[in-house]
Amino acid sequence: MLKNKPVYNYDIEECNQLFKKGVYPIGCGIGDKDGRVFHVFTANRRYFDMVKLINFEMNEKRQSNM
């Protein structure tokens, strides 16, 4: 039985930021219905913490540009 489930991320910019922060995918692919590229990550605490950090940094950047 799998302890960590897969997470499919279609946001390429967010994926690039995850790569820079040391979170690497376990796979990638192209969606059958829409043809968009996605990366597959392991759904663990590190992944979700980094996604929260990236979203926080993006919001801070947007607010500083206003």
N, C-alpha and C positions, 0 to 999 in steps of 0.2 A: 504494500500500500504506500502511496506517495505521501510524504510528510509535507512537502511544499508543492503547491499547485502552480501551474503556469499562468502568467499574466501576459496578455497580448497588448502591446502598446503601438498605436498607429501614429502618434505624434513624433515625427522625425526630429524636430528641434529638441524636444525633451529627451529623446533617446541619445542624441549627441551629447547633451549635458550629462546624462547618466554615465556615458562612456568616459567623459573627462573626469568624473568623480570616482571612477573605479568600479562601477556596476556594469557588468558585461552580460550580454544576452546568452541564452542557451540555444537560441535558434532564430531564424528569420524566414519570411515568406511573403507571398503575394496573395491577397484575398481573392477568392474565387468569384464572388459576386461583383465587387467594385474595382478590383485590380490595384488596390492601394497596398503599399509596402508596410509590413509590420515587423516588429521585433518581439521575441518571446523571452520573458525574464522569469526567474523563480520568484514566487510571491513570498518573500520573507521580510523581516523587519527592516533590514538594510535598504531594500528596494523602496519600501513605502516611506521611510525616513528621508531618503534622498529625493524622492518625488516631492515631498512636502518642502524640503529645503529649496529645490529648484523653483517651485511655484512662489515661494516667499521672495527669493532673489529676483524673479521676473516682475513681481508686483512692486518691489522696492525700486527697480530700475524704471518702470513705467511712471511711478509717482515722482521720481527725481527729474524726469524729462518734462513734467508739466510746469 
